[in-house]
Amino acid sequence: MTTHPMALALLFALAAALLAGLAWSTALRARRQRDASGERLAQVERRLAEQRAAVGRAEALRAAAEAELRASEERYVAAMRGSQDGMWDWDIASGRVELSPRWKSMLGFEANELADNLEAWRARVHPDDRPALEQALAQALAPVVADARFEHEMRLLHKDGSVRWVLSRGVGMRRAGGSPYRMVGQDTDVTPSRRVLHVLQAVADGTAGAVGEAFFPAMVRHFARALGLDCAFVAECADQPATRVRTLAYWAEGSLHDNFEFALAGTPCEAVVQDGSACFHRSGLAQMFPREAGWEAYLGMPIIASDGRTLGHLAFRHRTSLGDEILVDSVYRIFLARAAAELERIQALARLRAGASPAGVPAS
């Protein structure tokens, strides 16, 4: 059978249309696949870009934090360098410790008399305090410590053999990995405040159970011992206006002595009692007051009653000159107030006894 040419043409046209549709559909699917792949690739690229940005921000924050830490450390070091306290700078790797001239002078040394190394530094630490110092430094420089600040109180050995108490503060500097490479610090002399605490504790303990007349011997004995003085006494006014005083307790050369009465004229006690103010002579006492022959220094303080009257005074004398370390004003105020209260109580009891009459005799 023969196919009509027209039908054959239609068949070819239909086949061509089918092939064209198939090609278009295939191209569409391919384009959609390419678009989907491109979108996934774009999403991946966007996520990578976001991660890179986040890493960049984190790096910037880390760099800023490190810069601020370095700036803070530099400000801390600069502040210490400007301080009047003794500064030290420890290079941990080399063991070199730069001791400032001020630090050395605190202990009585010239700048060239102490080497700038770890051995010279630690040699000035009291032997009993070295283990605690080593422990405090180790804790400040431990890897787990975020803030490597160091603070420790200890004793340092002065050139003259005495002991100075210092509060030592420092800051550790670390590399990016956290390992410490340097510590800078300063030592503040706290010996005077330590001395005040020592005197306060000694006199408070020594007078804790003493009342009335027993308080005064306990007070002068423990003041003299705590302060390392040769003589201490407390006296009350024997007349008014005051020209004479009588001792309530007198401690000299390591023991208590009998009480006595003396005239104020020609003594440093006169200004204390009559003016109601403290008087301190560091040296040259006997030259100013010939009656004080054999004594070099003097400190006297008035005992003031609750109504403002001067009841008497507390005084110290010493065979050699004295420095300002004797001036522990906060301690004296406490015990002068206690002495005034005891003296007022004793005087009130004496007035009551004097006013009481024997049986059957009217009071005058």
GUTI-723688 format. One line per field, with one value per residue (C-alpha): residue number from 1; residue in one letter; y, x, z. Coordinates in steps of 0.2 Angstrom, whole numbers. Each point is the difference from the previous one (the first is absolute). Layout:
GUTI-723688
nr <- (NUM; ...)
rest <- (a; ...)
py <- (Y; ...)
px <- (X; ...)
pz <- (Z; ...)
This chain:
GUTI-723688
nr <- (1; 2; 3; 4; 5; 6; 7; 8; 9; 10; 11; 12; 13; 14; 15; 16; 17; 18; 19; 20; 21; 22; 23; 24; 25; 26; 27; 28; 29; 30; 31; 32; 33; 34; 35; 36; 37; 38; 39; 40; 41; 42; 43; 44; 45; 46; 47; 48; 49; 50; 51; 52; 53; 54; 55; 56; 57; 58; 59; 60; 61; 62; 63; 64; 65; 66; 67; 68; 69; 70; 71; 72; 73; 74; 75; 76; 77; 78; 79; 80; 81; 82; 83; 84; 85; 86; 87; 88; 89; 90; 91; 92; 93; 94; 95; 96; 97; 98; 99; 100; 101; 102; 103; 104; 105; 106; 107; 108; 109; 110; 111; 112; 113; 114; 115; 116; 117; 118; 119; 120; 121; 122; 123; 124; 125; 126; 127; 128; 129; 130; 131; 132; 133; 134; 135; 136; 137; 138; 139; 140; 141; 142; 143; 144; 145; 146; 147; 148; 149; 150; 151; 152; 153; 154; 155; 156; 157; 158; 159; 160; 161; 162; 163; 164; 165; 166; 167; 168; 169; 170; 171; 172; 173; 174; 175; 176; 177; 178; 179; 180; 181; 182; 183; 184; 185; 186; 187; 188; 189; 190; 191; 192; 193; 194; 195; 196; 197; 198; 199; 200; 201; 202; 203; 204; 205; 206; 207; 208; 209; 210; 211; 212; 213; 214; 215; 216; 217; 218; 219; 220; 221; 222; 223; 224; 225; 226; 227; 228; 229; 230; 231; 232; 233; 234; 235; 236; 237; 238; 239; 240; 241; 242; 243; 244; 245; 246; 247; 248; 249; 250; 251; 252; 253; 254; 255; 256; 257; 258; 259; 260; 261; 262; 263; 264; 265; 266; 267; 268; 269; 270; 271; 272; 273; 274; 275; 276; 277; 278; 279; 280; 281; 282; 283; 284; 285; 286; 287; 288; 289; 290; 291; 292; 293; 294; 295; 296; 297; 298; 299; 300; 301; 302; 303; 304; 305; 306; 307; 308; 309; 310; 311; 312; 313; 314; 315; 316; 317; 318; 319; 320; 321; 322; 323; 324; 325; 326; 327; 328; 329; 330; 331; 332; 333; 334; 335; 336; 337; 338; 339; 340; 341; 342; 343; 344; 345; 346; 347; 348; 349; 350; 351; 352; 353; 354; 355; 356; 357; 358; 359; 360; 361; 362; 363; 364)
rest <- (m; t; t; h; p; m; a; l; a; l; l; f; a; l; a; a; a; l; l; a; g; l; a; w; s; t; a; l; r; a; r; r; q; r; d; a; s; g; e; r; l; a; q; v; e; r; r; l; a; e; q; r; a; a; v; g; r; a; e; a; l; r; a; a; a; e; a; e; l; r; a; s; e; e; r; y; v; a; a; m; r; g; s; q; d; g; m; w; d; w; d; i; a; s; g; r; v; e; l; s; p; r; w; k; s; m; l; g; f; e; a; n; e; l; a; d; n; l; e; a; w; r; a; r; v; h; p; d; d; r; p; a; l; e; q; a; l; a; q; a; l; a; p; v; v; a; d; a; r; f; e; h; e; m; r; l; l; h; k; d; g; s; v; r; w; v; l; s; r; g; v; g; m; r; r; a; g; g; s; p; y; r; m; v; g; q; d; t; d; v; t; p; s; r; r; v; l; h; v; l; q; a; v; a; d; g; t; a; g; a; v; g; e; a; f; f; p; a; m; v; r; h; f; a; r; a; l; g; l; d; c; a; f; v; a; e; c; a; d; q; p; a; t; r; v; r; t; l; a; y; w; a; e; g; s; l; h; d; n; f; e; f; a; l; a; g; t; p; c; e; a; v; v; q; d; g; s; a; c; f; h; r; s; g; l; a; q; m; f; p; r; e; a; g; w; e; a; y; l; g; m; p; i; i; a; s; d; g; r; t; l; g; h; l; a; f; r; h; r; t; s; l; g; d; e; i; l; v; d; s; v; y; r; i; f; l; a; r; a; a; a; e; l; e; r; i; q; a; l; a; r; l; r; a; g; a; s; p; a; g; v; p; a; s)
py <- (0; 17; 14; 16; 14; 12; -13; -3; 18; 1; -15; 9; 16; -9; -9; 17; 8; -14; 0; 19; -1; -13; 10; 15; -10; -7; 18; 6; -13; 3; 18; -3; -12; 13; 14; -11; -5; 18; 5; -13; 6; 17; -5; -9; 15; 12; -12; 0; 19; 2; -12; 10; 16; -8; -6; 17; 8; -12; 3; 19; -2; -11; 13; 14; -10; -3; 18; 6; -13; 6; 18; -4; -8; 15; 12; -11; 0; 19; 3; -11; 9; 17; -6; 4; -19; -11; -8; -17; -7; -19; -7; -18; -9; 8; 2; 18; 11; 19; 8; 18; 12; 4; -18; -2; 16; -6; -13; 12; -5; 11; -4; -9; -10; -13; -11; 0; -19; -12; -6; 18; 4; -16; 1; 16; -10; -6; -18; -5; 9; -7; -16; 10; 12; -14; -7; 17; 3; -18; 3; 16; -7; -16; -4; -1; 17; 13; 15; -2; 14; -3; 6; -6; 8; -5; 5; 7; 1; 18; 3; 5; -17; 6; -7; 10; -6; 3; -3; -7; 2; -5; -5; -15; 3; -15; -5; -4; -18; 5; -3; 13; 9; 15; 6; 19; 5; 12; -1; 12; 2; -4; -1; 14; -7; -17; 9; 8; -17; -8; 14; -1; -18; -1; 14; -7; -17; 6; 11; -11; -6; 16; 12; 15; 3; -16; 6; 13; -11; -12; 14; 8; -17; -6; 16; 1; -18; 1; 16; -5; 15; 2; 9; 3; 7; 7; 14; 10; 18; 3; 17; 13; 10; -14; 4; -18; -18; -17; -16; -14; -12; 2; -12; 2; -11; -16; 1; 10; 12; 9; 14; 18; 18; 14; 18; 3; 16; -4; -16; -4; -6; 18; 5; -17; 3; 19; 1; -16; -5; -13; 4; -10; 3; -12; 4; 12; -1; 3; 15; 8; -6; -2; -10; -13; -5; -17; 0; 4; 0; 3; -2; 6; 0; 7; -10; 10; -2; -2; 18; 7; 1; -6; -14; -5; -7; -15; 2; -10; 4; -9; 0; 3; 10; -6; 1; 3; -19; 4; 10; -12; 12; -11; -12; 13; 8; -17; -2; 18; -1; -15; 8; 15; -11; -10; 16; 8; -15; -1; 18; -2; -14; 10; 14; -11; -8; 18; 5; -15; 2; -12; -7; 13; 15; 11; 3; 17)
px <- (0; 6; 1; -8; 13; -10; -2; 18; 4; -12; 9; 17; -7; -7; 16; 10; -12; 2; 19; -1; -11; 12; 15; -8; -6; 18; 7; -12; 4; 19; -3; -10; 14; 13; -10; -3; 19; 4; -11; 7; 18; -6; -6; 16; 10; -12; 3; 19; 0; -10; 12; 15; -8; -4; 18; 6; -11; 6; 18; -3; -8; 15; 13; -10; 0; 18; 4; -11; 9; 17; -6; -7; 17; 9; -11; 3; 19; 0; -10; 12; 15; -8; -3; 11; 1; 14; -3; 7; 0; 3; 4; -5; 10; 16; -2; 5; -9; 2; -1; -4; 11; -15; -2; 18; 0; -15; 12; 14; 10; 8; -5; 17; 0; -13; 1; -15; -4; -11; 12; 3; -19; -5; 15; -8; -15; -1; 4; -16; -10; 8; -10; -16; 6; 5; -18; -8; 10; -3; -19; 0; 10; -10; -7; -18; 0; -8; 5; 18; 0; 11; -2; 10; 5; 18; 15; 16; 17; 7; 19; 1; -7; -18; -16; -11; -18; -6; -15; 6; -12; 4; -8; 6; 1; -3; 2; -14; 1; -2; 18; 6; 16; 1; -6; 1; -4; 2; 3; -8; 8; -14; 11; -8; -17; 7; 8; -16; -9; 14; -1; -19; 0; 13; -7; -18; 5; 10; -14; -15; -3; 6; -12; 1; 18; 6; -2; 14; 14; -6; -1; 17; 9; -8; 3; 18; 3; -10; 9; 17; 2; 10; -13; -19; -11; -18; -3; -15; -1; 4; -8; -10; 5; 13; 18; 4; -5; 2; 3; -13; 13; 18; 10; 18; 15; -11; -10; -13; 6; -8; -12; 6; -6; 9; -1; -4; 11; 16; -6; -8; -15; -5; -5; -10; -10; -2; -4; -9; 10; 12; 19; 13; 19; 10; 17; 9; -12; 13; 7; -17; -5; 15; -12; -1; 19; 3; -15; 1; -18; -18; -18; -14; -19; -14; -13; -16; -16; -18; -3; 16; 11; 18; 1; 18; 12; 8; 19; 14; 19; 14; 19; 3; -8; -17; -7; -18; -3; -5; -15; -14; -13; -15; 6; 3; -18; -8; 10; 0; -19; 1; 12; -12; -15; 10; 7; -17; -8; 14; -2; -19; 2; 12; -12; -14; 11; 5; -18; -5; -1; 4; -15; -9; 10; -9; 8; 8)
pz <- (0; -4; 12; -5; -1; 10; 14; 0; 1; 15; 8; -2; 7; 15; 3; -1; 12; 12; -1; 2; 15; 8; -3; 7; 15; 2; -1; 13; 12; -3; 3; 15; 7; -4; 8; 16; 0; -2; 14; 12; -5; 3; 17; 4; -5; 10; 15; -3; -1; 16; 9; -7; 7; 17; 1; -5; 13; 13; -5; 1; 17; 6; -7; 9; 16; -1; -4; 15; 11; -6; 3; 17; 5; -7; 10; 15; -2; -4; 16; 10; -7; 5; 18; 14; 5; -4; -17; -7; -17; -2; -17; 3; -14; 4; 19; -1; 13; -2; 17; 0; 10; 11; 4; 5; 10; 10; 7; 2; -15; -14; -18; -3; 16; -6; -15; -12; 0; 8; 13; 7; 0; 10; 11; 8; 4; 18; 0; 9; -14; -15; -2; 1; -13; -12; 2; -3; -16; -6; 2; -9; -15; -1; -18; 7; 7; -11; 10; 5; 13; 15; 18; 15; 16; 7; 9; -9; 8; 2; -2; 19; 5; 4; -9; -11; -3; -18; -10; -17; -15; -18; -17; -11; -19; -11; -18; -12; 5; 19; 6; 11; -5; 12; 16; 6; 18; 14; 18; 13; 17; 12; 16; 9; -1; 5; 15; 5; -1; 11; 13; 0; 2; 14; 11; -3; 5; 15; 7; -4; 18; 9; 8; 11; 8; -8; -17; 0; 4; -13; -13; 3; 1; -17; -9; 5; -6; -16; -5; 7; 11; 16; 10; 1; 13; 3; 12; 7; 4; 19; 1; -10; -10; -3; 6; 7; -5; 8; -9; 0; -8; -5; -11; -3; -5; -1; 16; 10; 13; 15; -4; 4; -2; -9; -5; -18; -2; -10; -8; -17; 10; 4; -18; -1; 15; 0; -19; -1; -16; -5; 1; -10; 2; -12; 8; 11; 14; 14; -9; 0; 17; 12; 12; -13; 1; -7; -12; -18; -7; 7; -5; 11; -3; 11; 8; -3; 11; -8; 5; -9; 16; 0; 12; -2; -14; -7; -4; -7; 1; -9; 3; -19; -14; -7; -17; -6; 2; 18; -6; 0; 3; -3; 13; 13; -2; 5; 16; 5; -1; 10; 13; 1; 4; 13; 8; 1; 8; 13; 4; 1; 12; 10; 2; 5; 14; 5; 1; 10; 19; 14; 10; 10; -7; -12; -17; -2)
